[in-house]
């Protein structure tokens, strides 16, 4: 049996008429020459087994296939067949498949299962397991190996379920998952492989019925992530039934829980027990399921859920109005409804130690820092009164609701009606809608999870804005954009429905047209549309920039001496130290500064990754800063920080500031630079400190 790399090599040889060197094949497969020679032997055996001529070899030129008619016809038919080699999975896809299987299953999984399913060698699987071990341990999950049996995970059940949901939502299509769950449809790609081996199709359909029963009992609709979490819980429960140790006692709440939810939890477990009699549906399991149900997020509530948090929502709204000196007036009822929808499950998540991460946390804190800090201070005050400690991710969700209401503009009934579809749930959907309304007048905006999207629903809207693919919906009505609206997204929206900019933006558009005309008279413009949008973005940001214009400019120690090119680092910690080293050598920082950066990354995750391939390494003014300074490090090989961009980091900008005044202004410039991919690629490719310095200094206006 040929492995995936051998199939890659065979296909390459099949498409070429001349010899190919072992070195070129190693470059093509991103492997070693030794691995290529091993796979060439496998191909020879495969060809002989099928009574074909082996590969032709030349000691200088390399290898090639004997292109006799019999061989060509056989291989053409072989590649056309529906076989496990038709879809060759990447390294990241195979690692994801292994991790999801370990998270969902309870018993040991034999290495041979991964070998056969992924069509990979035992050595490759063992290497993948070694790579995922540390990231899992950082999540509190331990990878165990039992000789002659296989591998399995141990650790906190909540973390296990949430990690599965996070990875699944980040990497796979929920729309494909719903099609598989409801209709049995599956793709030949990464999603199809996971669905077939992680879930039992019959169990999935039964679990779907349980969740729909739950939603009907509570009069609510769960968002996509919560729906998945409940699905994973029931799947894990079935898998856990083979383990007599059961649940970790720490997961069970110590204080009384809601009796109505207790009753529904008991009914759900009894229903599942009818299909799987081996399940243990005791009080401990009922309490655990209740804690999960109470912690899930909804996108729609048809009637009031158990519990009364109206007073808490009123206090939160009142204190935000007081702190920000605003009045929500007619928007108060809508805001309160959104807050109540979030607050009850939030309180229960805190009670049951379930952490819900906001995928746009860094963007929210960056764009609405003052509002975030205001809401955080109020939450700390109210939290002390209600005996709950509200974490920053939950606060960022609350911030989204307030920001959306603050940015809301009067609606004109003659303007388009829009539906926002977002897998992350109602908070991110509202944030997305808010971003769009900054540029356009919109008649009406509704939000729905992916699983409720149906052609009959879409008929009521002029446009569907989605952050995921919707293959079953009329493409003429759907615009696929990013969660954070980019210039390209604005262009898509403007072209699709010929939307008009809002009044404030329209004034800027007129100004941009005049500026472009002036520029055209003096020089040639290579891309007039890119220039127009760049100018528009700059003008839209003027209001925020005005608050920084009066700030005193400070001295920033940054020169070619603080730049390191093409350094090597084995770990992310070593990369952080290498980035800080030039500043330490000049005495601009103390050793404690780099240590604090590492501690922050360990405590809060890779929030310092500000763009693909770029990390802004920094700590606070009191963490060992002697002079305002900055350094830039480029890495020969990227380091994986396991951030939301899912690509290795090649550029580390270390920023040390002795004072906070002007900090946001400088950070904004650095983030803008980091998000210009062509500029970042130039920095990575550059072998000259001087070029890197002038490129960065120009963008940060340091000269």
C-alpha positions, 0 to 999 in steps of 0.5 A, a space after each residue: 500500500 502506497 502512503 500519501 507521500 509516495 502517491 504525491 511522488 508517483 503523480 509528479 513522475 506521471 506528469 513529467 516526461 524527463 528525469 526528476 532528481 531526488 533533491 527536486 522531489 524532496 523539495 516538492 514533497 517538503 521532505 528529506 532525500 532519505 524519505 524520497 528514496 524510501 518512497 521510490 522503493 515503495 513505488 517500485 514494489 507497487 509497480 512490480 506487484 501490478 506487473 509493470 516496469 519499475 522506475 528508470 534511474 540515472 545516477 546523475 539525472 534522477 528517476 522517471 516512469 517508463 512511459 510504455 502504454 501499459 503503464 500509462 493506462 494503468 496509472 491513469 485509471 488508478 488516479 481516476 478511481 475513487 480511492 483513499 489517495 484521491 484526497 491527499 491530506 496536508 500535515 495540518 489536516 492530519 494533525 487536526 484529525 488526530 486531535 479531534 479523535 483524541 478529544 472525542 473518544 475515551 478509550 485508547 486509539 491504536 496508531 494503526 487506525 491513524 496509519 490506515 485512515 490517513 494513509 500515513 506511515 507510523 513514523 509520521 503519526 508518531 511525529 504528529 503526536 509529539 507535535 500536538 502533545 505540548 499544545 494539549 498540555 497547555 490546555 490542561 489535557 495529557 496525552 497518554 500512551 499504552 503499549 500495544 493499545 494506543 493513545 488517549 487523552 486525560 483531563 478536565 471534561 469541560 476543557 476537552 469539550 470546549 477545545 473540540 468545539 473551538 478547533 471544529 468551528 475554526 477549521 471545519 464548515 458547520 454548514 457541511 456538518 449540518 448537511 451530514 447530520 440531517 441528510 447524511 451528505 458528506 464531502 471528500 475533504 477534511 470535513 468528510 473525513 472527520 465527520 465519518 470517523 469522529 461521529 456515528 451518523 445514526 447517533 448524530 441524528 438522534 442527538 439532533 432530535 434531543 437538542 431540538 427537544 431541549 430548544 422546544 422545552 426552553 423556547 429558545 434557539 442555540 447558536 452554532 457553537 452551543 449546538 456543537 458543544 451539546 452535540 459533543 457532550 452527548 457524543 462524549 457521554 456515549 463514549 464515556 459509558 465504557 469508562 467506569 470512572 465516570 465524571 470528575 467530581 469537580 465539574 459538578 456544581 456545589 449549590 442548588 441548580 434550576 429545577 426545571 432544567 434538572 427535569 429536562 436534563 433527566 428526560 434527555 438522559 433517559 431518552 438517550 439511555 433508551 438508545 444506549 442502555 449502558 449510559 449511567 444517568 445518575 444525579 451527578 450526570 444530571 447536574 453536569 448536563 444542567 450546568 452545560 445547558 445553563 451555560 450555552 448561548 442562544 440567538 433567539 428566545 421565544 419565551 422567558 427562560 428560567 431565572 431573573 437577571 433583569 435587575 442586573 441588566 438594568 444596573 449594567 445599562 444605567 452605569 454605562 449610560 452614566 459613565 459614558 454620559 449617553 442615553 440609549 432611550 428607545 434602544 434600551 429595550 432592544 439592548 436589555 433583551 440582548 443583554 438578558 440573552 447573554 447574562 444568564 448563561 454567562 453567570 452559569 458559565 462562571 458558576 460551572 467554570 466554563 470559559 467561552 472564548 471570544 474569537 474577536 477579543 483582540 479586535 474588540 479590545 483594540 477598537 473599543 478599548 475605552 468602552 471595554 475598560 468602562 464595562 470591565 470596571 462596571 462588571 467588577 463592581 456589579 460582580 462583587 455585589 452578585 458574587 461572580 468574577 466576570 472574565 475579560 472574554 465575557 466582558 468583550 461580548 458585553 462590550 459588543 452589545 453596547 458598542 452596537 447600540 452606540 453606533 446604531 443610526 436612524 434607519 430609512 425604510 426604503 433601504 435594503 433589508 439585510 441578514 447577517 449569518 455568523 458562526 460565532 453567535 449573536 454578539 459577533 453578528 451584531 458587531 459585524 452589522 455595526 461595522 457595516 452600518 458605519 459605512 452604509 445606511 441599512 434598512 434592517 439587520 437580523 442575525 441567524 445561526 447557520 443551521 437556521 438558514 433556508 431558502 424560504 428564510 432568505 426570500 425575506 431579505 435583500 442581501 445575506 452577509 455571511 462569514 461562512 459559505 452557504 452553498 444551498 442559498 442563491 449565490 446572487 443574494 449572498 456576500 461572503 465577508 470577514 468578521 472584521 470588515 476589510 476594504 475588499 468587503 466594502 467593495 463587494 457590498 457596494 457592488 452587489 446592491 449599489 448601496 449608498 454610503 452614509 452621510 458622513 462617509 459620503 462627505 469623505 467620498 467627495 473629498 477623496 474624489 477631489 484628492 485623487 484628481 489633484 494627485 492625477 495631475 502630478 503623477 501616474 496612479 497605478 491602482 486608482 481604486 486602491 488609492 481611493 479606498 486607502 484615502 477613505 479609510 484614512 479620512 474615516 479614522 480622522 476622528 479617532 486620530 484627533 485625540 492623539 494629535 496634541 500629544 507630546 512626541 516622545 523619543 523612540 530608540 530604534 535604529 539598524 542596531 536593533 534589527 536582527 535578520 534571519 535568526 534561528 529559534 527552536 521554541 517560541 520562548 527562545 524567539 521572544 528572548 531573541 527579539 528582546 536581546 538588542 534592547 537588553 544589550 543597549 540597556 533599554 530594558 531589564 531582563 524582567 521585561 522579556 520574562 514578563 512578556 513570556 508570562 503574559 503569553 502563558 497566562 492569556 494566550 497568543 493575543 500579541 499576534 496582531 496579523 498573519 506572520 507578525 507578533 507585537 511582543 510587549 509588556 507594561 511600563 512598570 515591567 522593566 523599561 528604561 527607555 522607549 525603544 523598539 527592535 525587529 527580529 525576522 526568523 529563518 523558520 517561522 515559530 508556531 504561537 498557536 494563534 488565531 491566524 494559524 500560520 507561523 510567526 516570522 516577524 517579532 516586533 518588540 516594543 518597550 515604552 516607559 510611558 503610556 502617552 501616545 502608546 495607542 497611536 504608535 501601536 495603531 501604526 504598527 498594526 497597520 504595517 503588520 496588516 500590509 501583507 506585501 510589506 511584511 513579506 518584503 521584511 521577511 525576505 530582506 537580507 539587509 538591515 538597512 532596507 528593513 529599517 527604512 521600510 519600518 521607519 517610513 510606515 511608522 513615521 519615525 524619520 
